[in-house]
């Protein structure tokens, strides 16, 4: 490995970067793990002198090439401290490199929590807001709506304090920054008192859920549902605050709550051992016999999702769940009133094209509208419709027809793609989708006039 030393900065060559799903990767010329603002400034100075671009990465979970670069890569894992906990305001200030998995534990020690979290917490605070991570809950916005302040190190080496009161325009841009405005040094989150969640999952049908969508949204604070393509099967999931302590998992027909995980050897056997390995094997077989996918989706609904299951635990343990398979993902947000129409259109497209198969589940979630310039929920309550194709044993399954059909339906209904996920949109698309896109571009060009923080993904966005 080559080693380059400049004062205190150590850049390592020969490093291979891959995202979690191993669907995208790159070979940065030098990779840095700074421990201070001064070191980051030196890296930016070196990049400027050598005419190199810089890409900052966190947990590398984005299933796209948004974090890839062949020039300089900065991994923020060593800048991961909790800087301040303000119990009176219920706010926490952290360094940009801290993983939410560590922050959740630290907040718990202070009797605090984040009001909403995504499915994965092995992600950095600055990265979460960089791509607009979301969960579900029509009373809750995407995760960046919980940010009340941040500090940004720009390409010129200046540090900007940003909030709704200070540098307000930059703040609205930086709350979903795409990694192209500078290096996010610190983030201040608005928290809530620590709470437990009671999760209830039960079977239903697509017709029932779509016909009574408003009722479901009113009935549960964090409502989402999973649709199993090539069928009517749906798993409805309610998550709501509770005063009961956890963790427990309760199965219908059992009088006694048992510890979770696992609730019992039988549950563990089906959910993890048999369920995991059997599904991966069957999905691999289906790459040779695609018509099996319809049967697999129905079989696993019956096996794992056809009975009512309840679970109680501290909030972040309910919000987070294990992504067990490497996968290709698309996730677009459409106006909430388009949910039924768009989902039924996707169902019809699959029915009319027997050769086009879709893995389970299609995950449907909801989020409140906001004022963040590049938020998919900008100025409208939204429905996120997440589609997936697994990679059994690392093998890619043909997905192009499914992907393009889905994107066409999403665009038709005014959709906006999740920034972390792979999509085929360009600047022309974003100019139509986002009323504030010119504002964001103006801020970006002012903060980074030479394009130091751009990469191939971002060039498609801005040029």
Buried (B, 14 or more C-beta within 10 A) or exposed (E): EEEEEEEEBBBBEEBEBEBBBEBBEBBBBBBBBBEEBEBBBBBBBBBBEEEBBBBBBBBBBBBBBBBBBBBBBBBBBBBBBBEEBEEEEBBBBBBBBBBBBBBBEBBBEBEBBBBBBBBBBBBBBBBBBBBBBBBBBBEBBBBBBBBBBBBBBBBBBEBBBBBEEEBEBBBBBBBBBBBBBBBBBBBBBBBBEBBBBBBBBBBBBBEEBBEEBEEBBEEBBBBBBBBBBBBBBBBBBBBBEBEEEBBBBBBEEEEEBEEBBBBBEEBBEBBBEEBBEBBBEBBBEBBEEBEBBBBBBBBBBEBBBEEEBBBBBBBBBBBBEEBEBBBBBBBBBBBBEBBBEBBBBBBEBBEEEEEBBBBBBBBBBBBBBBBBBBBBBBEBBBBBBBBBBBBBEEEEBEBEEBBEBBBBBBBEBBBBBBBBBBBEBEBEBBEEBBEBBEBBBEBBEEBBEEBBBBBEBBEBBBE
